[in-house]
Amino acid sequence: MKYFCEYDSNNIITKRIVLSDSDAPNEAAGIAKCKEIYGNDTNWVETFRQNDGSPAQRYNAASTGFKWDSNAQAFYFPTGPYPSWTLNTSTYKWEAPVAQPPYPEGSPCMDYIWDEPNLRWLRDPTLADGIENYDEYWDPNDSTWKAI
């Protein structure tokens, strides 16, 4: 199975379809098949259902709403989850201004959440819901958790 995405004039993915290997033995043949089905005035590109984030696989598997950057050969979500986050053009993933802290080895699962007003990571060792229950923040200066 091969996966193809239609993109609009703003390079935003509007549709994703699956073609058989016989209809799409390569990207050019798959694009031709998509145009045959949906019309010659449509724009198509191949994506990959699962990938390892490598440039050879166009960094991310595309979904509706993603952006296609033909120069970088990359699919990515066009806006970050928070205003302070930036797009890493080596991975085409959005990153916080402070790297997410590592999970301590051998510790129970911890719930991390980004605190945009204070530009920091919060954690709740009890996994309680709601930002008011997060009782520690990550200090990247000394790589420790501190009480709020």
MITORDREN-839538 format. One line per 3 residues: number of its first residue (from 1); their letters; for each residue x, y, z of N, C-alpha, C, O. Coordinates in steps of 0.2 Angstrom, whole numbers. Atoms other than C-alpha are relative to their C-alpha. Layout:
BEGIN
NUM> a> X Y Z X Y Z X Y Z X Y Z | ...
//
This chain:
BEGIN
1> mky> 4 -6 0 0 0 0 4 6 0 10 6 3 | -4 -7 0 6 18 -4 -5 5 2 -11 5 1 | 5 -6 -3 -1 34 4 2 6 -4 8 8 -4
4> fce> -1 -6 4 -3 50 -6 -5 5 4 -10 4 6 | 4 -6 -3 -9 67 0 -1 5 -5 4 7 -9 | 1 -6 4 -17 81 -9 1 6 4 0 6 10
7> yds> -2 -6 -3 -11 98 -5 -3 6 -4 -4 6 -10 | 3 -5 4 -19 115 -9 5 5 -2 11 4 -1 | -4 -6 2 -12 132 -15 5 2 6 10 6 4
10> nni> -4 -2 -6 -5 135 3 5 -6 2 8 -5 7 | -3 6 -2 3 118 3 -2 -4 6 2 -7 10 | 4 3 -6 -9 112 17 -3 -6 -3 -6 -6 -8
13> itk> 3 6 2 -14 94 16 -7 0 1 -10 1 6 | 7 0 0 -32 92 12 -3 -7 0 -9 -8 1 | 3 6 1 -34 74 8 6 -5 1 11 -4 -2
16> riv> -5 5 0 -25 58 11 -3 -7 -2 -9 -9 0 | 3 6 3 -28 42 1 5 -6 0 11 -5 1 | -5 6 0 -21 24 0 -1 -3 -7 -7 -3 -10
19> lsd> 0 4 7 -17 16 -17 4 -7 1 8 -8 5 | -3 7 0 -12 -2 -21 7 1 -3 8 6 -6 | -7 0 3 6 -6 -25 0 0 -8 4 3 -11
22> sda> 1 1 8 0 -10 -43 -2 7 -3 0 8 -8 | 2 -6 3 -8 7 -45 6 6 1 6 11 -2 | -6 -5 -2 8 16 -37 6 -4 1 9 -4 7
25> pne> -7 4 -1 24 6 -40 5 5 2 10 3 4 | -5 -5 -2 33 23 -38 -4 6 1 -10 6 0 | 4 -7 -2 28 41 -33 -3 3 -6 -9 5 -6
28> aag> 3 -3 6 26 47 -51 -6 -4 -2 -11 0 -4 | 6 4 2 14 33 -55 -6 1 4 -12 2 2 | 6 -1 -5 4 36 -39 -3 7 -1 -9 8 -1
31> iak> 2 -7 1 3 55 -43 -4 0 -6 -10 3 -6 | 4 0 6 -3 51 -60 -7 -4 1 -12 -1 -2 | 6 3 -2 -16 39 -53 -5 4 4 -11 5 3
34> cke> 4 -5 -4 -22 52 -40 -3 5 -5 -9 7 -4 | 3 -5 4 -24 65 -54 -5 -3 -5 -10 0 -7 | 5 3 4 -34 52 -65 -6 -1 4 -12 0 1
37> iyg> 6 1 -5 -46 49 -50 -3 7 1 -9 8 1 | 2 -6 -3 -47 67 -44 1 6 -4 -2 12 -3 | 0 -5 5 -43 78 -59 8 3 0 12 2 4
40> ndt> -7 -2 2 -27 85 -67 2 7 4 8 8 4 | -1 -7 -3 -29 102 -58 2 -1 8 2 4 12 | -1 2 -7 -25 93 -41 8 -1 1 11 -3 -3
43> nwv> -7 0 -2 -8 93 -32 1 -6 5 -3 -6 10 | -1 6 -4 -1 76 -24 7 -1 1 11 1 -3 | -7 2 -2 14 70 -15 -1 -7 4 -6 -8 7
46> etf> 0 6 -4 18 53 -7 2 1 7 7 5 8 | -2 0 -7 19 51 11 0 -7 3 -1 -12 -1 | -2 7 -2 23 36 22 -4 -1 7 -4 4 11
49> rqn> 4 1 -6 11 29 35 4 0 6 2 3 11 | -4 0 -6 25 25 47 7 2 -2 9 0 -8 | -7 -1 2 43 32 47 4 1 6 1 2 11
52> dgs> -5 -1 -5 58 35 57 2 7 1 7 9 5 | -2 -7 -1 58 54 56 6 2 -5 9 7 -4 | -6 -1 4 72 53 43 -2 5 -6 -8 4 -9
55> paq> 2 -4 6 73 66 28 -2 -5 -6 -6 -2 -10 | 2 4 6 72 51 16 -7 -2 0 -10 -3 -5 | 7 1 -1 55 48 23 -5 6 1 -10 6 3
58> ryn> 3 -6 0 50 66 23 -2 2 7 -7 5 8 | 0 -2 -7 52 68 42 -6 -3 4 -6 -6 9 | 6 2 -4 34 65 47 -5 -3 -5 -6 -2 -11
61> aas> 5 2 4 19 55 41 -5 5 -1 -8 8 5 | 5 -6 0 7 68 34 -7 -2 1 -9 -8 1 | 7 1 -1 -11 70 39 -3 7 -2 0 12 -3
64> tgf> 3 -6 2 -24 82 35 1 6 4 1 5 10 | -2 -6 -4 -19 100 41 7 1 0 9 6 2 | -7 0 0 -1 96 39 2 5 -6 -2 6 -10
67> kwd> -3 -4 6 10 107 28 5 -4 -4 9 -8 -1 | -4 3 4 20 101 14 5 5 -3 4 10 -6 | -5 -5 2 37 110 11 4 -4 -5 8 -9 -4
70> sna> -3 4 5 43 104 -6 8 1 0 12 -3 -2 | -7 -1 0 60 112 -4 4 -4 5 9 -7 3 | -3 4 -5 64 103 12 -2 -7 -1 1 -12 3
73> qaf> 3 7 0 54 87 7 -2 -2 6 0 -7 9 | 2 2 -7 46 88 24 -8 2 1 -11 6 -2 | 7 -2 -2 28 87 31 1 2 7 5 -1 11
76> yfp> 0 -2 -7 25 96 47 -7 3 2 -10 6 -3 | 6 -4 -2 11 103 57 2 8 0 7 10 2 | -2 -7 2 11 122 52 0 4 6 4 10 6
79> tgp> -1 -4 -6 9 129 70 2 -4 6 0 -10 6 | -2 4 -6 17 124 86 -6 0 5 -11 4 4 | 5 1 -5 7 119 101 -1 6 5 -6 8 8
82> yps> 0 -6 -4 12 135 110 4 6 -4 8 4 -8 | -4 -5 4 18 152 104 7 1 1 11 3 -4 | -7 0 -1 35 150 112 4 -5 -4 10 -5 -4
85> wtl> -4 6 3 39 134 103 2 2 -7 -1 6 -11 | -3 -1 7 50 134 87 0 -7 -4 1 -12 -1 | 0 6 5 50 122 72 8 -1 -1 12 3 -3
88> nts> -7 3 1 67 112 72 0 -2 -7 -3 -7 -9 | 0 2 7 71 111 54 5 -5 -2 6 -7 -8 | -4 6 0 83 97 57 -5 -6 0 -4 -12 -2
91> tyk> 5 5 -2 68 86 63 -7 1 -3 -11 -3 -3 | 6 -3 2 53 96 57 -5 -2 6 -11 -4 4 | 5 1 -6 45 94 75 1 7 4 6 10 4
94> wea> 0 -6 -4 40 108 86 4 -1 7 3 -6 10 | -3 1 -7 51 111 102 -1 6 4 -1 12 2 | 1 -5 -5 49 120 118 7 4 1 12 1 -1
97> pva> -7 -4 -1 62 134 122 4 -3 6 10 -2 6 | -4 4 -5 67 122 137 -1 -7 -2 -7 -9 -2 | 1 7 2 70 104 132 -4 -3 6 -3 -2 12
100> qpp> 4 4 -5 58 92 141 5 -4 4 10 -7 1 | -5 4 -5 67 84 156 -1 -7 -2 -6 -10 -4 | 1 7 1 71 66 155 -4 -3 5 -4 -1 11
103> ype> 3 4 -5 61 53 164 5 -3 4 9 -7 1 | -5 3 -4 71 47 179 0 -8 -1 -6 -11 -1 | -1 8 1 77 29 177 -3 -3 6 -1 -2 12
106> gsp> 3 4 -5 67 17 187 -5 3 4 -8 1 9 | 5 -4 -4 55 30 193 -7 -2 -3 -8 -4 -9 | 6 1 3 36 28 191 -1 6 -5 2 11 -6
109> cmd> 2 -5 5 28 37 176 -2 7 3 -5 7 8 | 2 -7 -2 27 56 178 -4 3 -6 -2 2 -12 | 4 -3 4 15 67 170 3 7 -1 3 11 4
112> yiw> -3 -7 1 24 83 162 -5 4 -4 -9 1 -8 | 4 -5 4 15 98 155 4 6 -1 7 8 3 | -3 -6 1 21 114 147 -4 6 3 -10 6 2
115> dep> 3 -6 -3 17 130 157 2 6 -4 8 9 -3 | -2 -5 5 17 143 143 1 7 4 6 10 2 | -1 -6 -3 15 158 154 7 1 4 10 7 4
118> nlr> -7 0 -4 31 154 164 5 -3 -4 11 -4 -1 | -5 3 4 40 145 150 4 -5 3 10 -5 4 | -4 6 -4 44 129 160 -4 -6 0 -10 -6 -2
121> wlr> 3 7 -1 40 111 162 -3 -1 7 1 1 12 | 2 1 -6 29 106 176 -1 -8 1 -2 -11 -5 | 2 7 0 26 88 183 -4 -1 6 -4 3 11
124> dpt> 4 2 -5 14 80 194 1 -8 2 -1 -12 -2 | -1 7 -1 20 63 202 -6 -4 1 -5 -10 1 | 6 4 -2 3 58 207 -5 -1 -6 -10 -4 -6
127> lad> 4 0 6 -4 60 189 -7 3 1 -11 1 -3 | 6 -3 -1 -18 71 195 -2 5 -6 3 7 -9 | 2 -4 5 -28 81 182 0 7 2 -1 9 8
130> gie> 0 -7 -1 -27 100 180 6 3 2 10 0 6 | -6 -3 -1 -13 112 180 1 2 7 7 3 10 | 0 -3 -7 -17 118 198 3 -6 4 6 -5 10
133> nyd> -3 6 -4 -11 100 204 8 -1 -1 11 -5 2 | -7 0 2 6 102 196 4 3 6 4 9 7 | -3 -2 -6 18 104 211 7 1 -1 11 4 4
136> eyw> -7 -1 1 35 105 204 2 3 -7 -2 1 -12 | -2 -3 7 44 114 189 7 -2 -1 11 -3 4 | -7 2 2 60 109 180 4 6 -1 3 11 -4
139> dpn> -5 -5 1 75 120 182 6 -2 -4 10 -6 -2 | -5 2 5 86 118 167 7 2 2 12 0 0 | -6 -3 -2 100 128 175 4 -5 5 10 -6 4
142> dst> -3 5 -3 104 114 187 -3 -7 0 -1 -12 3 | 3 6 2 94 100 180 -4 -4 6 -3 -10 7 | 3 3 -6 83 97 195 -8 3 0 -9 8 -3
145> wka> 7 -2 -1 64 98 200 0 4 6 3 3 11 | 1 -4 -6 59 112 212 -7 1 1 -11 1 -3 | 7 -1 -2 44 114 222 -3 7 -2 1 12 -3
148> i> 3 -6 2 32 128 216 -2 4 6 -5 9 5
//
